[in-house]
Amino acid sequence: MSRIPILILGGTGYVAGEALRLVLGHPQFEVAGILSDSQPGEPVAKSFPHLAPVLGDLRFVSEAEIMTLVATLPVSGVFAAAPHGVSAALIDRLLGAAEAAGTRPRVVDISADHRYPTAEAYAAVYKHPHGAPARLAEFSCAVPEHLSAAPTPHIAHPGCFATATLLASVPLLAAGLVTPTLFVSGVTGSTGSGRKPVEGTHHPTRHSDLYSYNALVHRHIPEITACAAAATGVTADFAFVPHSGPFARGIHATVQATLTRPADTAAVLAALRTFYADSPFVRVTDGAPRIKDIVGSNYATLSAAANGRTVVVMCAIDNLTKGAAGGAMQWMNRLLGLPETTGLTHSATGWT
Ligand SMILES: NC(=O)c1ccc[n+]([C@@H]2O[C@H](COP(=O)([O-])OP(=O)(O)OC[C@H]3O[C@@H](n4cnc5c(N)ncnc54)[C@H](OP(=O)(O)O)[C@@H]3O)[C@@H](O)[C@H]2O)c1
């Protein structure tokens, strides 16, 4: 079987680099083009030296070249990893070029641009108009574990904090185990802020430190609320406090809530295991999830404890993999008719 050509947008960024790493290791995908606005024609290995042994002389392409590729390839997969506010218009131009040529790309947008059903809902959170409102109906937003098949031609992947929070919360809400107010504390590594160093996300600022930011007002809260409601039918309140952690990759989320009926730790762990019985990338463990055990992989580790009326569920994921490029690849596999695990089952490296 010939390989399916893949296009990557957002070229020199961290998530595009992770998508590239996963595509290069995928048995049925091949890189057809990786777009860089800032470095077309430059060797990709210059931006991603860790991938140099498997890149050959792959070079970034321009937007014009990507448009030609999408119009020439009868079927392709597109990972969109451009910034929010840029992604929607770029995808719109790309889908327009495909429609004019009669080709069929499938897009997974990893940015926030297609996570909301309406342009108004998007603008309320991101404070600028949506770049291509007419395309919103072509996208659905969910983590793959919470929607068994794509109801639309394209998918928007939830953000990394949202992924970890949803994986921990949705089983509790779906089973009616908790009252619908959840308290979430999330700690992210510095790659969550992207490649460009700015004050507040720069390594010397974050290294050896731990601090919260945007407490109770982080822009992932409406996205978490909407995705949890879509998955469970329950509109819950999420009181979310993000933190900067002193590491590069990984997210650890701690979700606390009040049980609707008494349950012990074993019962909550059993409920999580039942909920994720058919989810190959979610592992429920008795011991505490650790980011070192999942970094570089597409696995999520969940654990739980219950005491009196309080329940806590912890979740560890890699923000760049399960929370972005890996989750997106699960969706891409499904959109292109492959088992969702294809090219994604490698373990974490450990001791990263
Ligand atoms: N980092 C995470 O953990 C994470 C997790 C989930 C979702 N996401 C989302 O994934 C997307 C990429 O995130 P990232 O962390 O990879 O960001 P990043 O490291 O800042 O990379 C974004 C890339 O987009 C390209 N770009 C195109 N037009 C741009 C413009 N007008 N301004 C700035 N950059 C532009 C740039 O590459 P070229 O110049 O080469 O084109 C840039 O390197 C974002 O939408 C982000 O919200 C990130």
The ligand as an SDF file (V2000), in Angstrom:
LIG
                    3D

 48 52  0  0  0  0  0  0  0  0999 V2000
    2.8810   23.9370   22.7800 N   0  0  0  0  0  0  0  0  0  0  0  0
    1.9080   23.1530   23.2210 C   0  0  0  0  0  0  0  0  0  0  0  0
    2.0740   22.4130   24.1930 O   0  0  0  0  0  0  0  0  0  0  0  0
    0.5710   23.1410   22.5260 C   0  0  0  0  0  0  0  0  0  0  0  0
   -0.3750   22.1850   22.9110 C   0  0  0  0  0  0  0  0  0  0  0  0
   -1.6280   22.1730   22.2760 C   0  0  0  0  0  0  0  0  0  0  0  0
   -1.9030   23.0690   21.2670 C   0  0  0  0  0  0  0  0  0  0  0  0
   -0.9430   23.9910   20.8990 N   0  0  0  0  0  0  0  0  0  0  0  0
   -1.2780   24.8970   19.8030 C   0  0  0  0  0  0  0  0  0  0  0  0
   -0.5100   24.4740   18.6730 O   0  0  0  0  0  0  0  0  0  0  0  0
   -0.1220   25.6140   17.8820 C   0  0  0  0  0  0  0  0  0  0  0  0
    1.4020   25.6450   17.7760 C   0  0  0  0  0  0  0  0  0  0  0  0
    1.9360   25.7420   19.0780 O   0  0  0  0  0  0  0  0  0  0  0  0
    3.5170   25.7680   19.3030 P   0  0  0  0  0  0  0  0  0  0  0  0
    3.7250   25.6140   20.7620 O   0  0  0  0  0  0  0  0  0  0  0  0
    4.1670   24.8410   18.3530 O   0  0  0  0  0  0  0  0  0  0  0  0
    3.8450   27.2780   18.8890 O   0  0  0  0  0  0  0  0  0  0  0  0
    5.2240   27.8510   18.3740 P   0  0  0  0  0  0  0  0  0  0  0  0
    6.3550   27.0080   18.8630 O   0  0  0  0  0  0  0  0  0  0  0  0
    5.1960   29.2970   18.7320 O   0  0  0  0  0  0  0  0  0  0  0  0
    5.1390   27.6860   16.7890 O   0  0  0  0  0  0  0  0  0  0  0  0
    4.1710   28.2900   15.9800 C   0  0  0  0  0  0  0  0  0  0  0  0
    4.7370   28.3850   14.5780 C   0  0  0  0  0  0  0  0  0  0  0  0
    3.7220   28.8950   13.7190 O   0  0  0  0  0  0  0  0  0  0  0  0
    4.3440   29.5540   12.6150 C   0  0  0  0  0  0  0  0  0  0  0  0
    3.6310   30.7860   12.2590 N   0  0  0  0  0  0  0  0  0  0  0  0
    2.9100   30.9720   11.1410 C   0  0  0  0  0  0  0  0  0  0  0  0
    2.3990   32.1890   11.0830 N   0  0  0  0  0  0  0  0  0  0  0  0
    2.7850   32.8170   12.1990 C   0  0  0  0  0  0  0  0  0  0  0  0
    2.5540   34.1140   12.7100 C   0  0  0  0  0  0  0  0  0  0  0  0
    1.8040   35.0100   12.0580 N   0  0  0  0  0  0  0  0  0  0  0  0
    3.1090   34.4350   13.8960 N   0  0  0  0  0  0  0  0  0  0  0  0
    3.8680   33.5410   14.5750 C   0  0  0  0  0  0  0  0  0  0  0  0
    4.1130   32.2680   14.1340 N   0  0  0  0  0  0  0  0  0  0  0  0
    3.5790   31.9320   12.9520 C   0  0  0  0  0  0  0  0  0  0  0  0
    5.7880   29.7980   13.0180 C   0  0  0  0  0  0  0  0  0  0  0  0
    6.5440   28.9210   12.2030 O   0  0  0  0  0  0  0  0  0  0  0  0
    7.0630   29.3490   10.7520 P   0  0  0  0  0  0  0  0  0  0  0  0
    7.6080   30.7380   10.8710 O   0  0  0  0  0  0  0  0  0  0  0  0
    8.0840   28.3350   10.4820 O   0  0  0  0  0  0  0  0  0  0  0  0
    5.8730   29.2870    9.8410 O   0  0  0  0  0  0  0  0  0  0  0  0
    5.9030   29.3580   14.4580 C   0  0  0  0  0  0  0  0  0  0  0  0
    7.1250   28.7190   14.7400 O   0  0  0  0  0  0  0  0  0  0  0  0
   -0.6950   26.8430   18.6200 C   0  0  0  0  0  0  0  0  0  0  0  0
   -1.9090   27.2000   18.0370 O   0  0  0  0  0  0  0  0  0  0  0  0
   -0.8990   26.3430   20.0410 C   0  0  0  0  0  0  0  0  0  0  0  0
   -1.9080   27.0300   20.7340 O   0  0  0  0  0  0  0  0  0  0  0  0
    0.2780   24.0420   21.4970 C   0  0  0  0  0  0  0  0  0  0  0  0
  1  2  1  0
  2  3  2  0
  2  4  1  0
  4  5  1  0
  4 48  2  0
  5  6  2  0
  6  7  1  0
  7  8  2  0
  8  9  1  0
  8 48  1  0
  9 10  1  0
  9 46  1  0
 10 11  1  0
 11 12  1  0
 11 44  1  0
 12 13  1  0
 13 14  1  0
 14 15  2  0
 14 16  1  0
 14 17  1  0
 17 18  1  0
 18 19  2  0
 18 20  1  0
 18 21  1  0
 21 22  1  0
 22 23  1  0
 23 24  1  0
 23 42  1  0
 24 25  1  0
 25 26  1  0
 25 36  1  0
 26 27  1  0
 26 35  1  0
 27 28  2  0
 28 29  1  0
 29 30  1  0
 29 35  2  0
 30 31  1  0
 30 32  2  0
 32 33  1  0
 33 34  2  0
 34 35  1  0
 36 37  1  0
 36 42  1  0
 37 38  1  0
 38 39  2  0
 38 40  1  0
 38 41  1  0
 42 43  1  0
 44 45  1  0
 44 46  1  0
 46 47  1  0
M  CHG  2   8   1  16  -1
M  END
$$$$
